[in-house]
Every structure is written in C-alpha cells, then in structure tokens.
Amino acid sequence: MAAVELEWVPETLYNTAISAVVDSYGRARRRDIRSLPENIQFDVYYKLYQQGRLCQLGSEFCELEVFAKVLRALDKRHLLHHCFQALMDHGVKVASVLAYSFSRWCSYIAESDSDVKDKAIQIGFVLGGFLSDAGWYSDAEKVFSSCQQLCSLHDEMPHWCRAVECCVRLLHVRNGNCKYHLGEETFKQAQSYMDKLAKHGQKANKAALYGELCALLFAKSHYDEAYKWCIEAMKEIKVGLPVKVVVDVLRQASKACVVKREFKKAEQLIKHAVYLAREHFGAKHPKYSDTLLDYGFYLLNVDNICQSVAIYQTALDIRQSVFGGKNIHVATAHEDLAYSSYVHQYSSGKFDNALFHAERAIGIITHILPEDHLLLASSKRVKALILEEIAIDCHNKETEQRLLQEAHDLHLSSLQLAKKAFGEFNVQTAKHYGNLGRLYQSMRKFKEAEEMHIKAIQIKEQLLGQEDYEVALSVGHLASLYNYDMNQYENAEKLYLRSIAIGKKLFGEGYSGLEYDYRGLIKLYNSIGNYEKVFEYHNILASWNRLRDRQFSVTDALEDVWRCNTGVLLPLVHQAANHETLGKADALAIGLCKVHWQVPQRVNDLEELLRNFRLEVETQQWESSETLLPKN
C-alpha cells in the first residue's frame, strides 16, 4: 500500500500498524525498522514526515545505507521528494551529507574487488539521479564524479560502458549548474570512451550524450551548433531507448529549432515530447513539467503569449506539488512564468503577478546558490524589466527614480554575470546591453542608451544574422529612442520599417510586436507632418487589431496537443516512407517516425500505415540515410 494512502484511509489495519511503529519510534526501534522491506520502511519514514518529526527523519536519511534502500521504493519517489525537500528547508543538509558519505565510501573501496566497485557505481547512479532530479546539482556532481573515478580504475570494456553513462549524467548536472567549461571536458571524456568501444566493435547509443551537448550549446547561445547536434541526437533514437531519453532529446531539439526559427519542426517535436511524457510518466511527474516549460517557451516565441502563460502556470503547479519549498526547479518555473506574464501584461501595465514570480525566483535562488551564480542573471534581468515598466507608469518622481535605480543595479549585475560566463561576444551579453539601452532611455540618458542599443545590434547581427528576431527587437528599441527622444526621424523610420519586415517574415501579419512599431510610425509621421502616412498606419493598426482578435483561436494549448498528436506526423511518415526520397529525408522527421514506431500502441493506424509503406526501422537503415546537416 502506497504511503500516499495514509492520508485517505487512516482507519486501515496497515496504517494503524504504521502509526503504532512511529509512535514507539526510538533508538531501540531503529534497527527493527531498518529490517523491514523498503516500501514499508519508507511508509514509516513518511509518517515521521507527516508528523513533523524532521530531526528524527533527518537522522535516518543522512545514513547512506538507509537512504540507498529507501531509493529502491520507486513507486514512492514523488513522496520521497516531499520528505527530502522538507529536510533541506528545515536546515538538514541531507544532500551534502549523502554526497560526502558516498564520496568517502568510494575512496575507501578503491582497492576492493571489481564487484564491490560495480555495486557502488550502481548505488551512485541511483543516488546521483535522485539528487539531480531534485535539483541539488552540486551534490549530484560530487556523486557522479566519484562514480567516474571508480570507472577509471579498470580499463576494460564493461567499465567503458559505465563510464559513458556516468559522463552523460555528469554532463547533465554540470549543465544544470551552469558549469559549461567542465561540461565540455566531460563530453570529450565521453567521446574518448566511445572511441575505445568502437575500436573493439561495440557501439553505445549516443542520443542522450548528444542531447546533453545540445543543451550545453543552447545555454551558451551557440545556436547553429546546438541545431546540428540535435539532429545527430534525433538520428540516434532507436526502438527500446528509455522514454526519458527520448523525451529529453525531443525537448532539446525543439528548443534548438525555435531559436533557428524552424517553428513547424519545433511544434512537432515539443508536442510529441509533451504527449509522450504525459502518457508515460503521468500528469504530476516532474518530467512532464519539464516538457511543459519547453512548450511554453515555444508558444512564447511563436507569439501565442496567453497560452504560454497558462502552460507555465501548469508547470509551476506541478513542480510546487512535487518539490515545494526552496527548490531550484520551482525557482526556474517562477522565472519563466514571470517573464511570460510580463510580456502578456506589457500593454496593460499590470505587473503585480509578474513581479511576484520574479521575486520568488530570486529569493529561492539566492537562498540555495552563491550570489554570483549565473542562474541569477536571467531572473534579475526579468525583475529589472518589470521594475522599469512600473517606474515609467509611476506618478511619484521619488519612487520612479528608486525603481529605475534598482532596475539599473539588477541589469548591471546580470551583465557582469553574463560577461564572466560567456564573454563579450555572445547573444546573452547582447541581450543585457539591449536591456540597459532601454533602461537608459527611461532614465533620460540618451547617448548611453544609443551606445547600448548599437552594441547589442552589432553582436546579434554577427551571431544570428541580419534578419533574426533578436535583431528586430534591438532595431525596434533603437528606433523608439530616435523617434521619441532624439528627434532623428529619418533614422527611426528606416529602423521601424526594418523591424516590421523581420517581424512579418518570421511571425506573419498578426505578430504582437508590430503594434509598437506601428504606433511608433504614427507618432513619427505626426511629428514631421506627413498626415497621409499617419492615416495609412492608423488603418494598418486597425487591421492588425482585427487580425489579432482572430489569431490563436485554440482555447487550450494542451487540448491542442492531444487533438493533433496522432495526425501531425502523417506527412512526415509519407516522406520518410517514400522509397525515392528516403535517402534525403529530414533527420528530424525520421527521428519522430521512430518515436511513433517505438510506442505503436498509441496510434494503431500509424503502425498499419508504416507496415503498408514497408518503412524499415532497422538500425542500419536509419543510420545509412543521408541527412543534410546545417552549414555553420
């Protein structure tokens, strides 16, 4: 009987027995409790948690042997997260204690038999995986590093396979903790082990490794490379691959497609990730919330802002229900919701909800991590953007100046963190320059604002090209500065028209950002007395408003996932199944086809369709298909 049932059926004999054991809990009883099967033993500990006896629970969980046994109760993992987070919030540093104990144990058994070390590695994978899932990346890194050291003690094929898996896990936690330089070294180590296996005729699947590399490159804003490696990861999807790996590859590939403005591919990828995570893990699982955050990212970038807010809220609700408290996963969900709420309410000026979530994110991160941690850069940036807008609408000059100065301090801090992590020539650094440009405009420091905007545009153009969305944003902001504050109308007009052209090309006539460019042009033409153009752009703005009213008629983005999931791949299946085009089929399409083939029970008619087309799914044929990779 699951521990969660303790809340609902306390009158059962089983729960009465659990309560009796807990009531008589003491030092003498601890040995008896530890002899129980792991499910029953966990239920005793969960009862301690429910009764608020965290000191006693902490003394149990801080013992590596006890916690390793509790981890075997896989069906109660979400309840274990509740207990664990409560201990961390209570000040019991159970994550650090367990990581330290495991590291000491690995040092102690370094000269032991291979079987002893293999057992330790298995325990380390489970312990490190739990700590990683719970967001305690530094402690998980310590565990996986100890496992890696044990693997390196034997130069044999089975240990090379374990070492590859260890590197993948280590790369994941280093990505999560923003240790990108170490992550790159970890990837190289994994490649060296892969090469050793290949020389001995063994081939390890690279989907998870390439997916993590894609995440690393994406975080560093190396978007071309991230896109390239996401395609390589999709090519590695095979029948029988763990669902978690498939979901994570789909998520990373979707994000890489979003920033490359391959929105149709991004939509297919993330909708399948959401569907697969919901089907396999359930609607309250952290992995499902991971996919929702990336779905929200997609929706925000395709200008479906209202739905992105709803999706981000759902993801936050799941993470709070699983982790609660001061947890890094909860903090990142707060931040994502804060930014989407800020964009959604930009026209109305109602930023209370956005500010609440931004401050919650910063509060949690500063409680957990050092004050110079890179994760603070984006959350501080979001809060600064919100404070600037609140200041602009404030009628009290003293309050306005205070808010603008606070926003300035936050932007500067974010800029320094980004430059330290990524250097000057990086998209993230350019974004912070652009944000400072907007702020200086609000502070009436126009020359400084112009300098920041130009610097942002130059970096973005060199990295992303002349017609990227990020370039359009900065161009529009510089146009606003020239138009409203510097009376450089000719320059402003050229920049507005350029911003509009990029926005229409990427998002269509109903793109939300066009409103500010259209209003800017109306003001500009009024200023120079060109009333024919004023009338023209009033009509364009009215047409835009009507188009916005009709756009995004879907009332629930999640319902859209369930409704279209079974049919969205059929054109791709036809393409991949066509004998004449199979050699040139897009790797992303083929990867998605393999995802569907992996879970044929989801779409019986798709399985029949594939059979009719005689689509080969053997590993050799998938790998022999020619794929056109993007040129950097």
PyMOL commands that set and color helices and strands:
alter all, ss='L'
color gray80, all
select helices_A, chain A and resi 3-6+13-23+27-34+38-50+54-61+64-70+74-90+94-108+114-133+137-152+157-176+180-199+207-219+223-235+243-259+263-281+286-301+305-322+328-344+352-368+375-392+397-422+427-442+446-464+469-484+489-507+514-528+531-550+557-564+570-577+582-584+587-598+600-602+604-613+619-624
alter helices_A, ss='H'
color red, helices_A
deselect
rebuild
show_as cartoon
